[in-house]
Amino acid sequence: MESLLQDLRLSCRLLAKDPGFTAVAVLCMALGIGANTTVYSIVEAVLLRPFPFADPDRIVGLHRSRTEEPSADSFSYPDLVDLRRQATTLSQVAAYTGRSLTFAASGRDAGEPERVAGQTVSAELFPLLGVRPALGRGFLPEEDRPGATPVILLGDALWRRRFHRDPGIVGKAVLVNDTPHTVVGVMPPRFAFPSNDEAWVPLAPLYHDATRNRRELDVLARLRPGVSADQARGELAAFAQRQAALYPEVNTGWEATMRPLREEMVSTGRPFFFTLVGAVLFVLLIACANVANLQLARATDRQREVAVRIAFGAGRGRVVRQLLTESVLLALAGAALGTLLASWGVRLVEAAITGDHPLPYWVRFDLDLPVLLGTLLAAGGTGVLAGLAPAALAMRRDLQQALKEGGRAAGSGRGRQRLRGALVVAEVALVLVLLVGAALFTRAFWKLRQETGGFDAAPLLTLHVYLPGHDYADDLAKSRRVEDLVRRLEALPGVEQAGASDQLPLSGRGSHATVAIAGREVAHNAEPSAFWSGVSAHFFRALGTPLLAGRSFTAAEAAARTPVAVVNAAFARRFWPEESPLGRRFRLADTNHPEWLTVVGVVADFKDERIDAPVEPGAHLPYPYLAAANTALIVRARVLPAALAPLVRQVVHAADPRLPVFKVATMVQVRRAGSWAQRLYSQVFGASGIVALCLAAIGIYGVLSYNVSQRRREIGVRMALGARRRHVLRLVVGQALGLTALGIACGIAAALGLNRALASLLYEVSPTDPASFAGITLFLVFVALLASALPARRALDADPLEALRQE
């Protein structure tokens, strides 16, 4: 400990004596460690931090999936009941699914009704999670049965916002979806399972009569003590086989699968986080290379000091430890500054994500103890990594030779110059990988921003209404109200057309069904699938999508379940590639509407679900076929669409004051929300690339500047013997371009290999995009020329007479 304290005191004195070197080294470390701390705090929050549930490692998600298409799907209610009865490896099985809940205006809240995101849950869910209400109690088993008295659990935020933190709310009745519900409890603060939900109602009263092909329920289960995951998977496989034997029409070819809770809650987004980690690791490696280069130059100047210390009896190990102590101190100082930078970076990344894509309630981006410990470990490792090469080289030089030279030509060793050059080459290679990634994501984001989705979004205003209660219990009542709303909206001044659908285009949601074509036989479970929706008569005109053949629905067809359909061009190409689809018949085999439908029109392709997804075959039926309580309306405006928002709310309120209006946004905003991931990729890679570029430029400048200072007499002699200024300039700039060219070659090879992993994240951009590679290559050459400008000027200022006198 005494020797360690001596090393620390000496290191602090030596670093204080060289403030320029210390400041640059600490800044390099701070940039690298700060970027890594920022991303590690995000990754730790999403992928590593334990869930706020009881023994979460024993909780698993259950799914049904087709044997031929192993994508996860949900359970039906009858299958859930059978699984509960038959399972022996699972101690608890609970289900949940989303539901819009409308709270009617009452008391001090008189005015607009409020729609909140809610969930229908089985009574076992909260005991399975180990979460208890902060007020009242959870659901009783008898409340989760068909015909039970309606009850509800409130979220803490909803309780505070709408009920003014009334502690007597438990036991009172509130009007939800036009039905009185008794409040039985209020959940703890920040609890909003599964994502950002604010209220929960029992499942069985709503789903007890659901059919087996209505697979809508997400299922969680807890493994029994002593039961392994493989045992549970084996039981699920046997369960799926029994279900297929008992109900072959709906369960043949369907498996029952299981995955850990972490994969259940973070089913998408892992590539995003791994990509972020890769980007900032490159920045950290570049920072390490830069600091190592700085320390190599400093070790050269200190070589005689090291030799004198060894000559006076210091052991080589002690000297190496002293040099590593200095490096680790630099890294720790950089970590302190980097943590401050990370506190800002976390907020910036969080704002970039949550602007269009709210985070689940259990995700909190904090610089907590695990993150700070990770930063400390990263600082120690970075300090050792950056200090190993300088320490090793400082010890390799012959003691007597170093004492004789007194440091005069200490830095001229070819081995040392090659090492410093190799570090610069590595920096340039890593920078190229980052900048190419940034260029690819920026191009992908730009293409996504230019993507229209198949229609002009500029004049469109979108909104959702929810049709709650007994008055809208049947599809005909929903259809009449929606038709009335469309007529009222079209009568507004400034409105050109209005339409309605169960799904808003580009919203990331949609319904799919298997398609059977009249006159064609297809093997069971091999039927092709297609997107389908219910739309009003004027929907296509409101959206601005032209008809390519045939016609749209008449007002009479759109007001009833008339067995007609308008299909998109992709549907026509898929099922009737060589003939006209008009008059052809098909049916949606696995829905509640199995009747044959006649194609009356073909509409141009537009993107029903996501802006970054390819157009898929789509069939559009009259609205009553898929009349939804949660309905989307589209208004084509002659004026700025956002200006119509207050009038639209008034129209809906005038039609029925009980209807909540929510998610009011222009279609441009909806489209932009679909490209948040590409935007964030380009921002993160761009920011990492800029930081890395600055570090690499400093590295190139440092190597050239030091080499010029070491070769100043040589350059002066050359000029005295007749060398022209252009020869000296070529000598310095040529070294910069040589190192850069070698780094570019290595970087291109690395980028071609690594970018293949990015292919699925890039929208209509090849991971080997020539324009990106060529543009970044030229840019790096330009930066290298800038970095070599000042050293080259210093070389040209060398005095030939002074050089001859010194020689």
Stockholm file with secondary structure:
# STOCKHOLM 1.0

chainA/1-807         MESLLQDLRLSCRLLAKDPGFTAVAVLCMALGIGANTTVYSIVEAVLLRPFPFADPDRIVGLHRSRTEEPSADSFSYPDLVDLRRQATTLSQVAAYTGRSLTFAASGRDAGEPERVAGQTVSAELFPLLGVRPALGRGFLPEEDRPGATPVILLGDALWRRRFHRDPGIVGKAVLVNDTPHTVVGVMPPRFAFPSNDEAWVPLAPLYHDATRNRRELDVLARLRPGVSADQARGELAAFAQRQAALYPEVNTGWEATMRPLREEMVSTGRPFFFTLVGAVLFVLLIACANVANLQLARATDRQREVAVRIAFGAGRGRVVRQLLTESVLLALAGAALGTLLASWGVRLVEAAITGDHPLPYWVRFDLDLPVLLGTLLAAGGTGVLAGLAPAALAMRRDLQQALKEGGRAAGSGRGRQRLRGALVVAEVALVLVLLVGAALFTRAFWKLRQETGGFDAAPLLTLHVYLPGHDYADDLAKSRRVEDLVRRLEALPGVEQAGASDQLPLSGRGSHATVAIAGREVAHNAEPSAFWSGVSAHFFRALGTPLLAGRSFTAAEAAARTPVAVVNAAFARRFWPEESPLGRRFRLADTNHPEWLTVVGVVADFKDERIDAPVEPGAHLPYPYLAAANTALIVRARVLPAALAPLVRQVVHAADPRLPVFKVATMVQVRRAGSWAQRLYSQVFGASGIVALCLAAIGIYGVLSYNVSQRRREIGVRMALGARRRHVLRLVVGQALGLTALGIACGIAAALGLNRALASLLYEVSPTDPASFAGITLFLVFVALLASALPARRALDADPLEALRQE
#=GR chainA/1-807 SS CHHHHHHHHHHHHHHHHCHHHHHHHHHHHHHHHHHHHHHHHHHIIIIISCCSSSSGGGEEEEEEEESSSCCCBCBCHHHHHHHHHHCSSEEEEEEEEEEEEEECCCGGGCSSCEEEEEEEECTTHHHHHTCCCSEECCCCGGGSSTTCCCEEEECHHHHHHHHTTCTTCTTCEEEETTEEEEEEEECCTTCCTTTTCCEEEESHHHHTTCCTTCCCBEEEEEECTTCCHHHHHHHHHHHHHHHHHHCHHHHTTEEEEEEEHHHHHTSSCHHHHHHHHHHHHHHHHHHHHHHHHHHHHHHHHTHHHHHHHHHTTCCHHHHHHHHHHHHHHHHHHHHHHHHHHHHHHHHHHHHHHHTTSCCCTTCCCCCCHHHHHHHHHHHHHHHHHHHHHHHHHHHHSCHHHHHHHTTTTGGGCHHHHHHHHHHHHHHHHHHHHHHHHHHHHHHHHHHHHHCCTTSCCTTEEEEEEECCSGGGCSHHHHHHHHHHHHHHHHTSTTEEEEEEESSCTTSSCCEEEEEEETTCCCCTTCCCEEEEEEECTTHHHHHTCCEEEECCCCHHHHTTTCSEEEEEHHHHHHHCTTSCCTTCEEEETTSSCCSCEEEEEEECCCCSSCTTSCCCCEEEEEGGGGCCSEEEEEEEESSCGGGGHHHHHHHHHHHCTTCCEEEEEEHHHHHHHTTHHHHHHHHHHHHHHHHHHHHHHHHHHHHHHHHHHHTHHHHHHHHHTTCCHHHHHHHHHHHHHHHHHHHHHHHHHHHHHHGGGGGGGSSSCCTTCHHHHHHHHHHHHHHHHHHHHHHHHHHHTCCHHHHHHHC
#=GC SS_cons         CHHHHHHHHHHHHHHHHCHHHHHHHHHHHHHHHHHHHHHHHHHIIIIISCCSSSSGGGEEEEEEEESSSCCCBCBCHHHHHHHHHHCSSEEEEEEEEEEEEEECCCGGGCSSCEEEEEEEECTTHHHHHTCCCSEECCCCGGGSSTTCCCEEEECHHHHHHHHTTCTTCTTCEEEETTEEEEEEEECCTTCCTTTTCCEEEESHHHHTTCCTTCCCBEEEEEECTTCCHHHHHHHHHHHHHHHHHHCHHHHTTEEEEEEEHHHHHTSSCHHHHHHHHHHHHHHHHHHHHHHHHHHHHHHHHTHHHHHHHHHTTCCHHHHHHHHHHHHHHHHHHHHHHHHHHHHHHHHHHHHHHHTTSCCCTTCCCCCCHHHHHHHHHHHHHHHHHHHHHHHHHHHHSCHHHHHHHTTTTGGGCHHHHHHHHHHHHHHHHHHHHHHHHHHHHHHHHHHHHHCCTTSCCTTEEEEEEECCSGGGCSHHHHHHHHHHHHHHHHTSTTEEEEEEESSCTTSSCCEEEEEEETTCCCCTTCCCEEEEEEECTTHHHHHTCCEEEECCCCHHHHTTTCSEEEEEHHHHHHHCTTSCCTTCEEEETTSSCCSCEEEEEEECCCCSSCTTSCCCCEEEEEGGGGCCSEEEEEEEESSCGGGGHHHHHHHHHHHCTTCCEEEEEEHHHHHHHTTHHHHHHHHHHHHHHHHHHHHHHHHHHHHHHHHHHHTHHHHHHHHHTTCCHHHHHHHHHHHHHHHHHHHHHHHHHHHHHHGGGGGGGSSSCCTTCHHHHHHHHHHHHHHHHHHHHHHHHHHHTCCHHHHHHHC
//
